[in-house]
Amino acid sequence: MLVPPTDTAVSRGPGASMARGGTLMKIVVIGGTGLIGSKLVTTLGEHGRQALAASPNTGVNTLTGEGLSDALAGASVVVDVANSPSFEDAAVMAFFETSTRNLMAAETTARVGHHVALSVVGTERLAASGYFRAKIVQESLIKKSSIPYSLVHATQFFEFVTRMADAATESGMVRVAPVLFQPIAGEDVAEVVGRTAVGSPLSETLEVAGPEQFRMDEFFHTALAARNDPREVVPDPHARYFGAELSEQTLVPAGPAILGEIRYADWPGRTGK
């Protein structure tokens, strides 16, 4: 079983192999054509695993149930890394509640042995946000299901820096709370999710974060400058994060976490080129 030692870095050496027991394991990746899903499918394939990318683009729709039974036939593991196309309160709740109910029902029929879901560090502390209330419902449905599960909570992705800045922009200024912030590269997230998927179900939550902590306002000042983005970053203790106010520790792991290897300063996408 994959157990997170305190502040353990992601390892990509031979000892971190995703192979297990030599048995062919079919893994269905819900949201498999998205940012993390596509990286995950590639990572699993590189380790000799049979990974199926399932999304509306490939004829699998968790909201309507279309293609689910065929996709899950013979699957040992289902990994859900899908995200709602809308962050509006009612729409995001409908997405996560409906898709998760459909998934768990289909997995029960297919006798899937392990459900892995990707969520967000701090979800349980962000209930003032409609998006995170929906994630809380998603996680509750998973825990109540008969399917053995593992939850992976990740901090914010490097790839979403510009999107987060846009969401925090008011009158041309990026207003963010001066709190702790520990973002992570999507590649490191996919590595941990992949290792979790081929391991035994944890029946608990695993946290993964970037290798460095920053002050959120200072991080965005540096990150936007690297992209030649002229917007001013304004520290605001009352600035909301997707509708919720933040405390000092809201966005960072609450305890032992697996740490990614890639530092933001070394991440190829930091300049936006």
C-alpha positions in Angstrom: 0.0 0.0 0.0 1.2 3.5 -0.8 1.7 5.3 2.5 2.8 9.0 2.5 5.8 9.5 4.8 6.2 13.1 6.0 7.4 15.4 3.3 8.4 12.6 0.9 9.3 13.7 -2.6 7.8 12.0 -5.7 10.3 9.4 -6.9 10.5 8.4 -10.6 13.4 5.9 -10.2 13.2 2.1 -10.7 11.9 1.7 -7.1 8.8 3.7 -8.0 7.6 1.3 -10.6 3.8 1.1 -11.1 4.0 -2.6 -12.0 2.2 -4.9 -9.5 2.3 -8.7 -9.5 2.6 -9.0 -13.2 -1.2 -9.1 -13.7 -2.7 -7.2 -16.6 -4.8 -4.5 -14.9 -7.3 -2.5 -16.9 -7.5 1.1 -15.5 -10.3 3.4 -16.8 -9.4 7.1 -16.5 -12.5 9.3 -16.3 -11.6 12.6 -17.7 -8.7 10.9 -19.5 -8.4 13.5 -22.2 -8.0 16.5 -19.9 -4.9 18.1 -18.3 -4.2 15.5 -15.6 -6.1 12.6 -17.3 -4.0 12.7 -20.4 -0.7 12.8 -18.4 -2.0 9.9 -16.3 -2.9 7.8 -19.3 0.6 8.4 -20.7 2.3 7.6 -17.4 0.4 4.4 -16.9 1.1 3.3 -20.5 4.8 3.9 -20.0 4.7 1.5 -17.1 3.0 -1.2 -19.2 -0.5 -0.7 -17.8 -3.7 -0.9 -19.9 -5.2 2.6 -19.5 -8.4 3.6 -21.2 -9.1 7.4 -21.6 -12.8 7.9 -20.9 -14.5 11.2 -21.6 -17.3 12.6 -23.8 -14.6 13.0 -26.5 -14.2 9.2 -26.5 -17.9 8.4 -26.2 -18.1 8.0 -22.4 -20.4 10.5 -20.6 -20.7 10.1 -16.8 -23.6 12.6 -16.7 -25.8 10.7 -19.1 -24.3 7.2 -18.5 -23.5 6.9 -22.2 -20.7 4.4 -22.8 -20.0 3.7 -19.1 -20.9 0.0 -19.0 -18.8 -0.8 -22.0 -15.8 1.3 -20.8 -15.9 -0.3 -17.4 -16.2 -3.9 -18.6 -13.3 -5.9 -17.2 -11.8 -2.9 -15.3 -9.9 -3.4 -12.1 -9.6 0.3 -11.3 -11.4 3.5 -12.1 -9.7 6.8 -11.7 -11.9 9.9 -11.7 -9.9 13.1 -12.6 -12.8 14.8 -14.4 -13.8 18.4 -13.6 -17.0 20.3 -14.1 -17.2 22.4 -17.2 -19.0 25.1 -15.2 -18.1 26.5 -11.7 -21.6 28.0 -11.2 -23.0 26.7 -7.9 -25.9 24.7 -9.2 -24.2 23.4 -12.3 -21.1 22.2 -10.5 -23.2 20.5 -7.8 -25.2 18.7 -10.5 -22.1 17.6 -12.3 -20.2 16.1 -9.3 -23.3 14.5 -7.7 -24.8 13.0 -10.9 -21.5 11.8 -12.4 -20.4 10.3 -9.1 -23.7 8.4 -8.6 -23.6 7.1 -12.1 -20.0 6.0 -11.8 -20.4 4.2 -8.5 -23.5 2.4 -9.8 -21.7 1.3 -13.0 -18.6 0.3 -11.0 -20.7 -1.9 -8.7 -22.2 -3.7 -11.7 -18.8 -4.1 -13.3 -17.3 -5.3 -9.9 -14.5 -2.7 -10.0 -12.1 -3.2 -7.1 -10.7 0.2 -6.6 -12.0 3.8 -7.2 -9.5 6.6 -7.1 -10.6 10.2 -7.2 -8.6 13.4 -7.5 -9.7 16.3 -5.3 -8.2 19.4 -3.7 -6.2 20.1 -0.6 -8.4 22.1 1.8 -11.7 21.0 0.3 -13.2 20.4 3.7 -12.1 23.9 4.8 -13.7 25.6 1.8 -17.4 24.9 2.3 -18.3 28.5 1.7 -17.5 27.9 -2.0 -20.1 26.3 -4.2 -17.4 24.4 -6.1 -16.0 22.9 -2.9 -19.4 22.1 -1.5 -19.8 20.0 -4.6 -16.5 18.3 -4.1 -17.4 17.5 -0.5 -20.6 15.8 -1.8 -18.5 13.9 -4.4 -16.2 12.6 -1.7 -19.1 11.7 0.6 -20.7 9.6 -2.1 -17.4 7.8 -2.7 -16.9 7.0 1.0 -20.5 5.7 1.4 -20.2 3.4 -1.6 -19.2 -0.3 -1.3 -16.3 0.2 -3.8 -12.9 0.3 -2.0 -11.4 3.8 -2.6 -8.5 6.1 -2.4 -8.8 9.9 -2.5 -5.9 12.1 -3.6 -6.0 15.7 -2.5 -3.6 17.9 -4.5 -2.8 21.6 -4.2 -3.3 24.0 -7.0 -1.6 23.2 -10.3 1.1 25.3 -11.9 -0.9 25.1 -15.1 -3.8 27.0 -13.6 -1.8 30.1 -12.5 -3.2 32.4 -15.2 -6.8 31.1 -14.7 -6.6 31.7 -11.0 -5.2 35.2 -11.5 -8.1 35.9 -14.0 -10.6 34.8 -11.4 -9.0 37.1 -8.8 -8.9 40.1 -11.0 -11.0 43.2 -10.1 -10.6 46.5 -12.0 -7.3 45.3 -13.5 -5.8 44.3 -10.2 -5.2 40.7 -9.0 -6.5 40.6 -5.4 -5.3 37.5 -3.5 -5.0 36.7 0.2 -1.5 36.8 1.7 -1.7 33.2 2.9 0.4 30.1 2.5 0.4 28.6 -1.0 2.1 25.4 -2.2 1.3 24.8 -5.9 2.4 21.6 -7.8 3.1 20.6 -11.4 0.4 18.5 -13.1 3.1 16.0 -14.0 3.8 15.3 -10.3 0.1 15.0 -9.6 -0.3 12.4 -12.4 2.6 10.4 -11.0 1.1 10.1 -7.5 -2.4 9.4 -8.8 -0.9 6.6 -11.0 1.0 5.0 -8.2 -2.1 5.2 -6.0 -4.2 3.5 -8.8 -2.0 0.5 -9.0 -1.7 0.1 -5.3 -4.2 -1.3 -2.8 -7.1 0.9 -1.9 -6.2 3.2 1.0 -9.8 3.9 2.3 -8.5 7.3 3.2 -7.1 10.6 1.8 -3.6 11.1 0.5 -2.3 14.7 0.2 0.2 15.8 -2.4 1.7 19.3 -2.8 4.5 21.2 -4.5 8.1 21.1 -3.1 7.9 24.8 -1.9 5.6 27.0 0.1 5.1 30.7 -0.9 3.0 33.6 0.3 0.2 33.6 -2.2 0.5 37.3 -3.1 4.2 37.1 -3.6 3.9 34.0 -5.7 1.5 35.6 -8.1 3.6 38.8 -8.3 6.6 36.7 -9.4 4.5 34.3 -11.6 2.8 37.1 -13.6 6.0 39.1 -14.0 7.6 36.0 -15.6 4.8 36.0 -18.2 5.2 39.8 -18.8 1.7 40.2 -17.3 1.4 43.9 -16.3 -1.4 43.4 -13.7 -0.7 44.6 -10.2 -1.0 42.0 -7.4 -2.7 43.4 -4.3 -2.6 41.5 -1.0 -6.1 41.4 0.5 -6.8 39.4 3.6 -10.5 39.3 2.6 -10.0 38.3 -1.1 -12.1 35.3 -1.9 -10.9 32.1 -3.4 -13.7 30.8 -5.6 -16.2 32.3 -3.2 -14.5 31.5 0.1 -12.2 33.5 2.4 -8.9 31.9 3.3 -7.1 31.4 6.5 -3.3 31.0 6.7 -3.3 27.2 6.3 -6.4 26.6 4.1 -4.6 25.8 0.9 -1.7 23.8 2.2 -1.6 20.2 3.5 -2.9 19.7 7.1 -0.4 17.0 7.9 2.1 14.6 6.2 2.1 15.0 2.4 3.9 13.6 -0.6 5.9 16.4 -2.3 6.4 16.9 -6.0 9.9 17.2 -7.5 9.3 20.1 -9.9 9.9 23.6 -8.6 8.0 26.4 -10.1 11.2 28.2 -11.2 12.2 25.1 -13.1 8.8 24.4 -14.7 8.9 24.8 -18.5 5.5 26.5 -18.7 6.2 29.3 -16.2 6.8 31.9 -18.9 3.7 31.0 -20.8 5.8 30.1 -23.9 
